[in-house]
Amino acid sequence: MILEHEIPNGSKLYFGESAKLKRRIENTASEVLDANGYEEIVTPVFSYHQHRSIADEKELIRINDEKNHSLSLRADSTIDVVRIIEKRLGRNTEQKKWFYIQPVFTFPTTEQYQVGVEFMGEKKLSSVMNIAVEIFERLEVKPLIQISNMKIPQLLSGMFSELTIDDFRHINIDKFINIGEEWLTKLVYLQHVEQVDDVIASAPKEIADELLKMKELCSEMKCDNAVLAPMYYAKMLYYDELYFRCIVDNEVYARGGRYKNEELTSVGFAIYTDALCEACQKEEK
């Protein structure tokens, strides 16, 4: 029996102090973004194109429109924002900096509130990563910034027949080390920017080039609390190169990266409001 006051598992309920905290996080983010030239957009809850954003389509909540075309609830905002601005707004705006404050939904009944940021046509990830750092500073939160590069796992899985992308998704360290390449072992244990040059000296050129991009990003970021994670691989379909996560006590508060939609390269990130609210409530208690 379902009681009248029950809500579905994975759904969110904010009231009183928790609602006030959620609004403070959203207001702080919007103030920082507005000051940096970003404009707000609110996209439809329903979408025809979510399969282009989600690696596992089983996570989509699917329904049909009045013509029986398949659509789904918004499970990710990034590609929809870029597509709508490029294809629908088109010549009506030259604005390239956008943010949104809205939830996403995944199967069966999970909803997740986010503050999302997209800088369309921009290639420097530091341009948005530093804004994420600024928002967290305003909220008095000090996350660890983990920097990765999606091209490195892709290149390594092509170099070694015994490696697959799943090995990187599951962080199969023993398998990487057992290959017996000294430079690969160094890459596995690479954490700090001061170690990068030593790995670059012995790694193949294509790997060295991607490590150099990670080093340059570290030099451009306005935060000294950072580590490198070159073997990490994200599950999102669209991130294709530099990528970062903001982490506190193994909880991810934000993540973002460089991505391409058709021919347009852009950068962006999302702050996970629910995780941040929960952590702030625990800290206050």
C-alpha positions in Angstrom: 0.0 0.0 0.0 1.3 3.5 -0.9 0.6 6.0 1.9 -0.7 9.5 1.0 2.5 11.2 2.3 4.9 8.9 0.5 7.1 10.2 -2.4 8.9 8.0 -5.0 12.3 6.7 -4.1 14.9 9.1 -5.5 12.6 12.1 -5.6 13.6 15.2 -3.7 11.7 17.2 -1.0 13.0 20.5 0.3 11.2 22.5 3.0 12.0 25.1 5.6 15.8 25.4 6.2 16.7 23.0 3.5 14.7 24.9 0.9 16.4 28.1 2.1 19.8 26.5 1.8 19.0 25.3 -1.7 17.9 28.8 -2.8 21.1 30.3 -1.3 23.3 28.0 -3.3 21.3 28.8 -6.5 21.3 32.5 -5.8 25.0 32.6 -5.1 25.7 30.7 -8.4 23.4 32.9 -10.4 25.1 36.1 -9.0 28.6 34.9 -9.9 27.5 33.8 -13.3 25.6 37.0 -14.1 28.7 39.0 -13.0 30.7 36.9 -15.5 28.4 37.6 -18.5 26.3 34.5 -18.4 22.5 34.6 -19.2 20.0 32.1 -17.9 18.0 29.6 -20.0 15.3 27.1 -18.9 14.9 24.2 -21.2 11.8 21.9 -21.7 11.4 18.9 -19.4 10.7 16.7 -22.4 13.2 16.0 -25.1 13.6 14.1 -28.4 17.4 14.0 -28.1 18.5 12.6 -24.8 20.0 9.5 -26.3 22.8 11.8 -27.6 23.8 12.7 -24.0 23.4 9.5 -21.9 25.7 6.6 -22.3 23.2 4.1 -20.9 19.8 4.6 -22.5 18.2 2.4 -19.8 18.5 5.4 -17.6 16.0 7.4 -19.7 12.4 7.8 -18.6 10.6 7.3 -22.0 7.1 8.3 -23.1 5.5 9.2 -26.5 4.2 12.4 -27.9 0.8 12.9 -29.6 2.2 11.5 -32.9 3.7 8.5 -31.1 7.2 9.8 -31.5 9.6 8.6 -28.7 10.8 11.2 -26.3 12.1 11.2 -22.7 12.3 13.3 -19.6 15.4 15.5 -19.5 18.2 13.3 -18.1 21.0 15.8 -19.1 20.8 19.4 -20.0 24.1 20.1 -21.9 23.4 18.9 -25.4 19.8 20.2 -25.3 21.0 23.7 -24.3 23.5 23.8 -27.1 21.1 22.3 -29.6 18.3 24.7 -28.7 20.5 27.8 -28.9 22.1 26.8 -32.1 19.1 25.4 -34.0 16.1 27.2 -32.5 17.3 30.6 -31.3 19.8 30.8 -34.0 20.2 34.3 -35.3 18.1 35.8 -32.5 21.0 35.8 -30.2 24.8 36.1 -30.3 25.1 35.1 -26.7 27.6 32.3 -26.1 27.6 32.1 -22.2 24.6 30.4 -20.7 23.5 28.9 -17.3 20.5 26.9 -16.1 19.1 26.0 -12.7 16.9 22.9 -13.2 16.5 19.2 -12.3 17.3 16.2 -14.5 15.4 12.9 -14.3 16.6 9.3 -14.6 14.9 5.9 -14.5 13.0 4.9 -12.5 12.2 7.9 -10.3 15.4 9.8 -9.6 15.6 13.6 -9.8 18.7 15.6 -9.4 18.9 19.4 -9.1 21.8 21.1 -10.9 23.3 24.5 -11.7 24.7 24.1 -15.2 27.0 26.3 -17.2 27.9 26.2 -20.9 30.4 28.5 -22.8 29.6 27.7 -26.4 32.4 27.9 -28.9 35.1 28.2 -26.1 38.0 25.7 -26.0 39.8 26.7 -22.8 38.3 24.7 -19.9 39.9 27.0 -17.4 37.4 29.7 -18.4 34.6 27.8 -16.7 36.5 25.8 -14.2 37.6 29.0 -12.5 34.0 30.1 -12.2 33.1 26.8 -10.5 36.0 27.5 -8.0 34.6 31.1 -7.5 31.1 29.8 -6.7 32.5 27.3 -4.2 34.6 30.0 -2.6 31.5 32.2 -2.2 29.8 29.2 -0.5 32.8 28.6 1.7 33.3 25.1 0.3 36.8 23.9 -0.5 36.7 20.9 -2.8 39.5 19.0 -4.3 39.8 19.6 -8.0 40.5 16.4 -9.9 41.7 16.9 -13.5 41.5 14.2 -16.2 41.8 13.9 -19.9 39.3 11.6 -21.7 41.7 11.1 -24.7 44.3 9.3 -22.6 42.1 6.2 -21.8 41.0 6.2 -25.5 44.5 6.3 -26.8 45.7 3.6 -24.3 42.9 1.3 -25.2 44.0 1.6 -28.9 47.7 1.1 -28.1 47.2 -2.1 -26.1 45.0 -4.8 -27.3 44.5 -6.2 -23.8 42.9 -2.9 -22.6 39.3 -1.8 -23.1 37.5 1.3 -22.0 35.8 -0.7 -19.3 39.2 -1.2 -17.7 39.3 2.6 -17.2 35.7 2.8 -16.1 36.5 0.2 -13.4 40.0 1.6 -12.7 41.7 -1.8 -13.2 45.1 -0.8 -11.9 46.6 -4.3 -11.7 45.9 -4.8 -15.4 47.6 -1.5 -16.3 50.7 -2.4 -14.3 50.9 -5.9 -15.6 51.5 -4.7 -19.1 55.0 -4.0 -18.0 55.6 -0.6 -19.5 57.5 1.7 -17.1 56.0 4.9 -18.5 52.5 3.4 -18.1 53.1 2.5 -14.5 54.3 6.1 -13.9 51.1 7.3 -15.6 49.0 5.1 -13.3 50.5 6.8 -10.2 50.6 10.3 -11.6 48.9 12.7 -9.2 50.7 16.0 -9.0 51.6 18.4 -11.7 55.2 18.3 -10.6 55.4 14.7 -11.8 54.1 15.4 -15.3 57.5 16.2 -16.9 59.0 12.9 -15.8 56.1 10.9 -17.4 56.2 13.1 -20.6 60.0 12.3 -21.0 59.3 8.6 -21.5 55.7 8.4 -22.8 54.7 8.1 -26.5 54.2 11.5 -28.1 50.4 11.2 -28.4 50.2 10.6 -24.6 52.8 13.3 -23.8 50.7 15.8 -25.8 47.6 15.1 -23.8 49.5 15.3 -20.5 50.8 18.7 -21.5 47.2 19.9 -21.9 46.6 18.8 -18.3 49.7 20.6 -17.1 48.7 23.8 -18.9 45.2 23.6 -17.4 46.7 23.4 -13.9 48.8 26.5 -14.6 45.6 28.4 -15.6 43.4 27.5 -12.7 42.8 29.7 -9.7 43.1 26.9 -7.1 46.0 25.2 -5.6 44.0 22.2 -4.3 44.2 20.0 -7.3 45.3 16.5 -8.3 45.7 14.7 -11.6 43.8 11.5 -12.6 44.9 10.6 -16.1 43.4 7.1 -16.0 39.9 8.3 -15.1 37.2 7.9 -17.7 33.8 9.5 -17.5 30.6 7.7 -18.6 29.1 10.8 -20.4 29.0 10.5 -24.2 30.1 14.0 -25.1 33.2 14.8 -23.1 36.1 14.2 -25.4 39.2 15.8 -23.8 40.0 17.7 -20.6 37.6 17.0 -17.7 37.4 18.0 -14.1 35.5 17.0 -10.9 35.1 18.9 -7.6 35.2 16.4 -4.8 34.8 16.6 -1.0 35.1 13.4 1.1 34.5 11.2 -2.1 31.3 13.1 -2.9 31.3 14.8 -6.3 29.9 18.4 -6.0 30.6 19.4 -9.6 32.0 18.1 -12.9 32.7 19.5 -16.3 34.8 19.4 -19.4 35.3 20.1 -23.0 32.9 18.6 -25.5 31.8 18.8 -29.1 28.3 18.9 -30.5 28.5 18.3 -34.2 31.2 20.8 -35.2 31.0 23.2 -32.3 33.5 22.7 -29.5 32.4 24.1 -26.1 33.2 23.9 -22.4 30.9 23.6 -19.4 30.2 22.1 -16.0 27.3 21.2 -13.6 27.1 21.8 -9.8 25.1 19.0 -8.1 22.9 21.0 -5.8 21.4 18.1 -3.8 24.8 16.7 -2.8 26.0 20.2 -1.8 22.8 20.9 0.2 23.1 17.6 2.1 26.8 18.3 3.0 26.0 21.8 4.2 23.2 20.6 6.3 25.4 18.0 8.0 28.1 20.6 8.6 25.6 22.9 10.2 24.4 20.2 12.5 
